[in-house]
Amino acid sequence: ARLHAKVLGRNVSVIRGRRGRLFCLDAVCYHAGGPLTAGDLEDVGARECVVCPWHRYRIDLATGEGLYEDMNRRLCSKGLRQRTHMVEQRDDGFVWVCLSARRPLVDAPPDSNALPSDEYAYGAQFKPSALPRNES
């Protein structure tokens, strides 16, 4: 199941992984703004990933790491690229999201916790009409 929502102005996707765990991350890919809500789910090693439908970038749902295979087919990390958020489905069935901290990329100090997906999280590039609202 997937749900796209705007939480305090930030576009996020809640995705139920293949093993039943809920994940929440910025709805738009860090690379070029692709709609992650429309991406396929894929196991990469022991990690559950969403694959951006535009350029096939793999993003670890739990950590937000960008993943790729090198020339020797070893799994490698590009580091944290996609902001993830805490998510919980409570006993009453409601899904609760707590946004993680962010600072803007523009003029951010070097020790900032800014991530590439922050650029698109609130941006005008995002077209919510292009994404499915809910999927069961």
LOMITI-160998 format. One line per 10 residues: number of its first residue (from 1); for each residue z negated, x negated, y negated of C-alpha. Coordinates in steps of 0.05 Angstrom, whole numbers, padded with zeros to 5 digits. Example, Ala and Ser with C-alpha at 12.3 -4.5 7.8 and 13.67 -1.06 7.14 Angstrom:
# residues 2
1> -00156,-00246,00090 ~ -00143,-00273,00021 $
This chain:
# residues 136
1> 00000,00000,00000 ~ 00014,-00023,-00071 ~ -00005,00001,-00139 ~ 00019,-00021,-00207 ~ -00029,-00011,-00265 ~ -00043,-00033,-00336 ~ -00115,-00056,-00342 ~ -00138,-00068,-00414 ~ -00065,-00079,-00432 ~ -00052,-00129,-00376 $
11> 00000,-00111,-00323 ~ -00029,-00121,-00253 ~ -00010,-00104,-00182 ~ -00059,-00085,-00128 ~ -00030,-00101,-00060 ~ -00059,-00088,00008 ~ -00042,-00149,00051 ~ -00015,-00147,00121 ~ -00085,-00155,00149 ~ -00114,-00098,00107 $
21> -00147,-00139,00051 ~ -00137,-00118,-00021 ~ -00111,-00168,-00072 ~ -00099,-00162,-00146 ~ -00054,-00207,-00188 ~ -00012,-00206,-00250 ~ 00047,-00159,-00235 ~ 00101,-00205,-00262 ~ 00121,-00272,-00231 ~ 00100,-00335,-00268 $
31> 00170,-00365,-00260 ~ 00217,-00317,-00295 ~ 00182,-00250,-00299 ~ 00205,-00219,-00234 ~ 00170,-00155,-00210 ~ 00120,-00176,-00156 ~ 00104,-00104,-00139 ~ 00174,-00101,-00109 ~ 00166,-00167,-00071 ~ 00161,-00174,00005 $
41> 00097,-00195,00038 ~ 00102,-00256,00082 ~ 00054,-00300,00122 ~ 00062,-00372,00102 ~ 00021,-00414,00149 ~ -00046,-00378,00149 ~ -00036,-00350,00079 ~ -00014,-00281,00058 ~ 00039,-00286,00004 ~ 00081,-00241,-00040 $
51> 00153,-00265,-00048 ~ 00185,-00254,-00116 ~ 00248,-00212,-00106 ~ 00286,-00250,-00161 ~ 00281,-00323,-00139 ~ 00242,-00320,-00074 ~ 00181,-00357,-00102 ~ 00122,-00351,-00054 ~ 00054,-00336,-00085 ~ -00011,-00338,-00046 $
61> -00043,-00270,-00057 ~ -00114,-00297,-00052 ~ -00109,-00358,-00097 ~ -00046,-00350,-00140 ~ -00018,-00416,-00117 ~ 00057,-00426,-00117 ~ 00078,-00449,-00048 ~ 00140,-00483,-00021 ~ 00164,-00522,00039 ~ 00185,-00594,00027 $
71> 00245,-00628,00060 ~ 00203,-00640,00123 ~ 00183,-00566,00125 ~ 00111,-00582,00106 ~ 00075,-00529,00065 ~ 00061,-00554,-00006 ~ 00027,-00525,-00067 ~ 00053,-00524,-00138 ~ -00019,-00510,-00159 ~ -00047,-00447,-00190 $
81> 00010,-00409,-00223 ~ -00006,-00334,-00217 ~ -00070,-00305,-00244 ~ -00110,-00266,-00192 ~ -00164,-00215,-00206 ~ -00224,-00188,-00168 ~ -00210,-00122,-00134 ~ -00253,-00076,-00092 ~ -00243,-00009,-00059 ~ -00309,00028,-00061 $
91> -00336,00080,-00013 ~ -00312,00136,-00058 ~ -00240,00111,-00049 ~ -00232,00087,-00121 ~ -00203,00017,-00131 ~ -00239,-00026,-00182 ~ -00207,-00086,-00216 ~ -00243,-00139,-00257 ~ -00195,-00183,-00297 ~ -00207,-00257,-00293 $
101> -00216,-00297,-00357 ~ -00155,-00319,-00396 ~ -00137,-00357,-00458 ~ -00068,-00353,-00490 ~ -00018,-00408,-00473 ~ 00002,-00417,-00546 ~ -00042,-00470,-00579 ~ -00088,-00471,-00518 ~ -00131,-00533,-00513 ~ -00117,-00581,-00455 $
111> -00179,-00558,-00417 ~ -00157,-00485,-00423 ~ -00155,-00441,-00361 ~ -00087,-00414,-00381 ~ -00037,-00402,-00324 ~ 00038,-00393,-00327 ~ 00034,-00319,-00309 ~ -00006,-00306,-00373 ~ 00059,-00312,-00412 ~ 00086,-00249,-00379 $
121> 00022,-00209,-00367 ~ 00025,-00173,-00434 ~ 00096,-00191,-00454 ~ 00153,-00149,-00478 ~ 00197,-00177,-00422 ~ 00160,-00131,-00374 ~ 00196,-00066,-00358 ~ 00148,-00020,-00320 ~ 00203,00031,-00308 ~ 00236,-00020,-00261 $
131> 00175,-00022,-00215 ~ 00152,00028,-00164 ~ 00088,00061,-00188 ~ 00055,00072,-00121 ~ 00072,00057,-00049 ~ 00035,00083,00011 $
